[in-house]
Every structure is written in structure tokens, then in C-alpha cells.
Amino acid sequence: GADCVIVAEDGREWHAHRFVLCARCEYFQTMFTMPWSEAVSGVVRLAKSSMVVQCMLAFIYAGDIRFHEAFADLEAVSPTHGLRRRKKEAARAIADAAHEYLLPEMAMQAETQVWCHSPVDIDNLAVMVGRARKMEIPSLEERCLDFISEHFVELMGDRALWQKLPFHYREVAFDRMSPEKQRSVEVAVKLGSMRRNLHSVLESISRRRSFDRRELAKPASPDASISSFVGRMPNLGASFFVRAPETIFDD
């Protein structure tokens, strides 16, 4: 039978088995095989909430945190208002405990729930898409696709962000739109293309005009006079410009 007691910070107790705790958790293995007070008394007091301790024991015994049970109390308090935020906070507390008690697989499950209950917006969309793909979280992928579909035109306007989104996501998000919204996107794309073409033409005209001005309006040198010109050509004297009268009327 059970040979130890786990106590949460609010006083709730669970009867457990040392051999199971030691086999599944390095932290408890050290606790019960070293001369700690818990090894003698069989009472383990954890500075964690009942929800966190219950999730940890569920994982140790069954390999699954059972979030639906952990979140049941949160849903009972308020079914809608701030529920996603509270679930995220609860998942973060579970993940922190998993890291503290050396349970990496439990930490991974909890981290997944943290991302699942994080809001998706313009600022974090690229990060959320990356997490959904890397951690293989279908529910998060669905939320990202819904967000892209809803804000398709706005995202297209942010070239840097748009290029970070996988092409497959853009296709799927577009296919999810209603026919009316798809037509609106198509119109926006055509208008954007026309604007880019017009901008390109205007830039070309502007460059041509600038080039023409440089060709036609060459600024004169501030000292451009006959005397200065002659002064810059020492081999040419005044006789080059004024001939002697007798040479002019020579037969």
C-alpha cells in the first residue's frame, strides 16, 4: 500500500508509493534514498498549489497531466471571462514545477498548453506559427490559420511579416475565406499591383527628368570670363584674337 504522503501548500494530501515516485522522478529518488527528513517521516511537503501537485502526481502515475481535470476548477469559477489567460497562467505554473522537480516530459506537455492558450496577434504571429510547427501543436496551428484568414489583407501589407509566413499557411487561410472575402482580397491584390506599377512609372519619369536637367543645365564656372579663359591658356596671347591691320587687307 501507500507508504508516503504528499502535502500541497494549502494542506491537501495525497497518499503515494515511494517506489513509483523514485522510478518516475529523479527528485524523489534522491529524496528517498538520501538521509533527508522526508525519507524518515514519509511526509513530503511541496510549496505548490493543489492543482500543480495533482497534475504532477497524475503525470508520475499515468504519464499524462490531465489538463481537463486541472482546468475544471478554473472553468467553474468563470466559464468565459479571462479563461484563456488563467489557463495559460496555470499551465506556466505546471511547467515551472516540472522543471523544478526534474520532469522534462511533463514540462514539454505543460509548455504546449502555455502556447495553446497564448493569444495570437500581429506582433507575435510569426513566433506562434514557428512554435506551432516546431512543437507540432494542431490547435495552435488552427488558431494561427484563423488569424491569418481574418487579417489577410492587413498581413499582405506588412511585407516583412508576410514573407515569414509559410506559403502553405497563406493558401489554407485563403481557402477558408468566404467567396466575398476572397474577391475583396483579389481586388486588393490588383490595386496593390497597379499602385506598384504606377509608382515604378513615376520613379522612372522622375529619374529621366533629373538626368535631363543634368544634361541641359550645366552650371557655369563663377570665374568664366575671357580674361580668365586666356589666363588659363598661357600659350595663347592677345594676337590670337586681334590680327594686325596689314595682314587683314593683304591681297
Residue pairs with C-beta under 8 A, 6 or more apart in sequence:
1 17
2 15
2 16
2 17
3 17
3 18
3 42
4 15
4 16
4 17
4 18
4 21
4 32
4 38
4 42
4 43
4 44
5 13
5 14
5 15
5 16
5 42
5 43
5 44
6 13
6 14
6 15
6 16
6 44
6 46
6 53
6 57
7 13
7 43
7 44
7 45
7 46
8 46
8 48
8 49
8 50
8 52
8 53
9 45
9 46
9 47
9 48
9 49
10 49
10 50
12 50
12 53
14 53
14 54
14 57
16 57
18 28
18 32
18 42
20 60
20 61
21 28
21 29
21 32
21 60
22 28
22 29
22 32
22 33
23 29
24 60
24 61
25 60
25 101
25 102
25 103
26 102
27 101
27 102
27 103
28 44
28 101
31 38
31 39
31 44
32 38
32 39
33 39
38 44
46 53
48 56
48 93
48 97
49 93
51 70
51 73
51 90
51 93
51 94
52 93
52 94
52 97
54 69
54 70
55 65
55 66
55 67
55 70
55 94
55 97
55 106
55 110
56 94
56 97
56 98
56 101
56 103
56 106
58 64
58 65
58 66
58 69
59 65
59 98
59 103
59 105
59 106
59 109
60 103
63 105
64 109
65 94
65 106
65 109
65 110
65 113
67 91
67 113
70 90
70 94
71 87
71 90
74 83
74 86
74 87
74 90
75 83
78 86
84 117
84 119
85 117
87 113
87 117
88 113
88 114
88 117
88 118
91 110
91 111
91 113
91 114
91 116
91 117
92 110
92 114
94 106
94 110
94 113
95 107
95 110
95 111
95 113
95 114
98 104
98 106
98 107
98 110
99 107
111 135
112 135
112 137
115 128
115 131
115 132
115 135
115 137
115 140
116 137
116 139
116 140
118 124
118 128
120 128
120 143
120 144
120 147
121 147
122 151
122 154
122 155
122 158
122 161
125 144
125 147
125 148
125 155
125 161
125 165
126 161
126 164
126 165
128 140
128 143
128 144
129 141
129 144
129 164
129 165
129 166
129 169
131 137
131 140
132 140
132 141
132 144
133 141
133 166
144 169
145 169
145 172
145 173
145 176
146 176
148 155
148 165
148 169
148 170
148 173
149 173
149 174
149 176
149 177
152 173
152 174
152 177
152 181
152 185
153 184
153 185
153 188
155 161
155 162
155 165
156 162
156 185
156 188
156 189
156 192
162 170
174 182
174 185
177 185
230 236
230 238
